[in-house]
Amino acid sequence: MSRFRSRYRAGDWVEVRTKEEILATLDENGALEQLPFMPEMLRHCGQRFQVFASAHKTCDTVNKTGGRRMRDAVHLEGLRCDGSAHGGCQATCLIFWKEAWLKPVREGTSPAPALTAAMPEGGNTPCDEPTLMQRTRLSGDDPQDPTYVCQATRLYDATTALKRWAPRQYVADVRSGNVKLAEAAKVLFLALVYNLRDFKHGYRLTRWLYDRAHHALVGRPSPYGIGVIPRGSPTPTEQLDLQVGEVVRVKSHEEILATIDTRNRNRGMAFDKEMVRYCGQDLRVIKRMSKIVNESTGKMLHMPNPSVLLEGAYCTSHYSERRLLCPRRAVPYWREIWLRRAGGAPAQPTEAPVIIVRPQAKTEP
């Protein structure tokens, strides 16, 4: 039986191998097992970091197929892509690191030997640093409208299908140290209760049961809700001109529902149920967002209405039914209308939609 999770556990210390060692593992496309090694990662070579999570699974944000399995990879603490080699993309994605690009750091042991097994005869590697830069864009694309290639755009090709309820993935989540046993049990139990809604009868009962179970186990109301603005109708906007370093308070779930349509979107940007946990919290602005690489097309997407990133806010995949406990920690984007400056009084909306409580149909992420 093949090893399901990475040999590194959350909390382990590793050292990123040298540039030369890593280049020796890459093919002519600058990738290992179809996962690109991006130029943004080079500055970390030779440094030591703590493993944040085993990346034995991830989520498919390109084809929306749910969870995907990745072999022999981890995420390292705090290492996110800065987009410097990809047109200044501001998505701030958590980077994947293949085990072949790392070596363990253990007290009292000698350094791991240099990686030479992948070095072809003659000492020439299929990939060098200039080639690595060239592979950040699709060959033959329009220089005026480049198509970027990165780990996010190639994630589907670098992974394999993972069944939604495959038990080994949840065992690996706990054994790798990604989550505590109690947390995993709570998330899986609530998902099981929520999926009782699939039955044709007893919807009101199963909804009541889920709401009660969620409040008892998590200590706050269910995060599921539906925006009140009819689909196709304009959604409101608010400009706060928030700057990096400012502290804001996330509005209540009810206030945010009044700003999104029945698809839970405000001017095309989704407010996800994973974001509800931050309602009422004071968080610091760490970045203003104006452009990101579209993971499906590789094209740079310019936001007509900038949003912001908040410190410490990320997706925990506790409610993403087809990718539970994904360790990718994607950062959500926040419309300014969902926030207010900390300590400020609630703004009086000019046109406040009436909040209507309606039965919540089961939705897929």
N, C-alpha and C positions, 0 to 999 in steps of 0.2 A: 504494500500500500504506500503510495507516494506521500511525502510530507505535505500537509495542507497549508501550514502557516510558515512564516519566516523563521529562521533559526534564531533571530534576534527577538527579544522581548522588549516591551515598553519599559524604559528605564535603563536599558543596557547602554554602555558607552562604546562608541565606534569612532574610527578615524577614516575620513574620506581619503581614498588612495590618491596618488599623485596624478597629475594630468597625463603623463606618459602611460602610466598603468591603465588608466581608464580608457584612453584612446585605443589601446591595444585590444579592448573588449568590444569595440564598436565595428559595425559593418560600414559599407560605403555610404549608407544613409545616416550615419551618426547615431545608430540605434543598437540596442541589445534586446533581442527577442521582441522587436518592433516598438520598443519603448525608447523614444529619443533621449539622448543626453544633451541637455540644452546649454548653450554658452553661458547663461546666467548661473549655472552650477559650478563653473570653473573656479570662481573665487573662493569656493569652500574647500578646494583640494588641499590635503595635508592638515586640515583642522579636525578637531575632535568635537563630537556632538552627542547628545543623549537621544536615544530612540524615543520618538513620541508615540508611535503606534506601528504595529505590524500592518502592512498594506496587503494582506492576503485577499482582501476583497475591496471593491470600490463601487461607485455608482456610474451608470451610463448616462451622461448628460448630452450625448450626441444623438443616439437613436432611441433613447427613452425606453430601453428594454428592461430596466431595473438594475439588480445587482450583477456584478461581474467579478470573476476570480482573477487575481494576478499572482503569479508565482515569484517567490524569492525577492520580495521588495519590502521596504519600510518607508515610513515618514520620519524625518528628523526634527527635533524640537526647534520651532521658530523659523524653519527654512521654507520660505515661500518665494515664488518667482516674482522678480521686480519688473519683468517685461522689457528690460533694457535692450534685448536683442530681438524683440518682437514688436517694434513700432511704438514702444512705450505703453503696452497694454497694462491696464490697471486692475486686472481681475484678481491679482494676489493669490494665485492658486498654490496649494500645498504641493511641494515637489515630491515625486516618487524617486526612491533610491534603490537600485538593484543591489543585491548582496555582493555581486562581483565588483562593485565600485567602493566597497567598504572593507575594513578589516577590524576585528574586535580589539578592544582596549581592556585588558585585564591586569589588575595589580599583580606584580611579581612574575609576569610572563614577558618574553621577548617579543618585539614587534613581528607582525605577520610578514612572511617573505613577499618580495615583490611579485606581482602577477605577470608571468611571462608566457603562460600556456597558450594564450590567444595570439601571441606574436607570430606572424608569418615568417617563413624563411627569408633571409636577407635583411630582416629588421624593419621592413616597411609595413606600416599599418594601412588598412583600407581607408582609415579616416585620420585626418589631421585637423588642427585648429581652424585653418581657413575653410576646409570642407564643412566643419561643424557650423560655421557661420552661414555658409551657403545653404545648408539644409534647413535653415529656419524659414525658408520660403520655398514654395512649390516651384519646381523647375519650369522655366518658360512662362512664368506669370507676367502680368502687366506691371512694370515698375511703378506706374502711377496709381495702381490699385492692387497692391501685393496680396498674395494668398499665403498666410503664415502657417507654419507647421510647428507644433509643440506637443508636449505630453498630453495636453487636454484634447487636441484635435486628433491624436493617434491612440487615445486610450482604448477605444473599442477594439482596434486591431491588436493591441498589446495584452488583451484579456480574453477570457473565455466565459461562456454562459454559466450562470450560477442560479440554481433553482431557489425559489423564494424561501422555502422552508427546509432547505438542506441542513440537517442537524449539525454536520461537521463544522460549518461556518461559525455557528454560535458557540460550539465547544472551543474552537480556535480563538474566538473573540475573548473568552475568559482565560484560556491557557496562555495566550500571548500577553496578557496584562492590559489589553485595550480597554476592557471594562471589568468591573467587579461582578462576581456571580449574582449578588443581590440586584444590581442594576439591570443585568441582562434578563434575569427572571421577571423583574417588574415590567420591562419593556415588552417582552414576549407575551406575558400574561395579558397585558392591556391590548396588544395587537390581536390576540386570540378573541378576547371579548368583543373588540370592535368588529371583527369579521363575522360575528354572529348575525350582523345585519344582512349578510348574504342570504339568509333564509327568507322565504317568501312571506312568512307570518311572524308576528311579534316584533315589528320594527320599533314601536314605541317602548316596549319593554326592554329590548336590547339596548336602545339608546339610553334609557334611564339607568340600566345596569352599568353601562360603560361610564356614564357621567359620575355615578356614585363611586365606582371602583377607582376612577382616575383621581377624584378628589381625596379619597381615602389613602391612596398610595403615593400620590405626588404632592398633595397639599394645595392644589389650585384647580380651578375649573378646567374642563376639557378645552383643548385648543381649537377644536373644529368650529367653524363658523362660516357664514356666507355673507358676502357684501350685499348692501341694500340697493345699490344703483343698478337699474336694468341694463342688461348687456346691450352695447351699442350707444348708450347715452354717454355724454361727456362726464369725466370724473374731475373733481376739483384739484386745484393746485395751490401751493403756498410756498413763497420764496423767503427763506430765512437767511440765505447767504452765509451758511455755517462755515467756519474755518477750522483747520486742523488745530486740535488742542482744546477746542470748546467742549464743555460738558452739556449734554442734552438729556432730557427725560423722554423715554419712549411713551407715547400716549397709550391709553387703555385700549384693550381689544375692541370694546364697543365703539370708541371714538374712531378707530382705524376702519372698522367695518363700514362706517358712514362715509368713507372716502374711496371705497373700492366697489367694483361692479360684482355681478353674481359669479364671475369667474375669478374673483379675488384679485383683480388687477386695477392698478391706477395708472392710466396712460400707458398701458402695455406692460408695466412692471408688476410682478406678482408679489403679494404678501403671503408668505408661506406659513403653514401651521407651525413649522419649526421656529418661527420668529416670535410666536406668541409668548414664549417663556420670558422674553425680555421686556414685555409690557410693564410699565411702571418703574423700570430701573433707570438709574442715572449712568450714562456711559459717555466715554470720550470719543470725539471725532478723530479718526486717524488718517483719513484720506477723502478727498473729493473725487468722485468718479465721473469721467466724461467720455472714456473710450475703453473698449474691451475687444479682444479677438472673439468673434463668433465661433464657438467650438464646432459647430456643424459645417460651416463654410470656410473657415480660416480667414475670412475677411474682417477688417477692422470695423467695428460698429461704433459710431459716434452718437452719444446720447444727447438728444435735443434738450432734455431736462436733466441736468446733472443730479446725481445722488451721492450719498456718503457711505463710508464704512465706519463701523463703531468698534472700539476696542473691546475684545473679549466676547463679541457676538459671532457665533458660527453655528452651522447646522450640526446637530448631534444625531440626526437620523433616528430619533425615538418614535417618530410618527410617519415616516416615509415608508408606506406599507411594503413596497417591493424592494427596498434596500435598507432594511433595519440595521442599525448599529454600524453603518458605513463609517470608517475612520477618516474619511477624506477632509472633513471639517471645512466644507465650502463656506465662504463668507457671504452673508446676505447683503443686498443693496437696499438702502433705506431712502425713500422719498422724504423730503423735508416736511411734508404735510403730516407725516406719521410721528414727528418729533416736536418738542418745544425746548427752548433753552431751560436748563435746570433752574428751578426757583421761580420761573415765570408763571404767571397766571394763565389758565387755559384761555386760548383765543376764542372769541365769539364768532362762529361761522356766519357768513352772510346768508347762506342757504343750507340749512341743516336738514338732510334727509331724515325722515322718520325711520327709526330702527324697527324693523319688523322681525319678530321671532318666527321662524318657519322650520319645518322638519328638515334635517340635514341629510341629504343623500350621500351615499358613500362616494368619495372622490379618490381618484388616483393622483399621485404626485405629478 
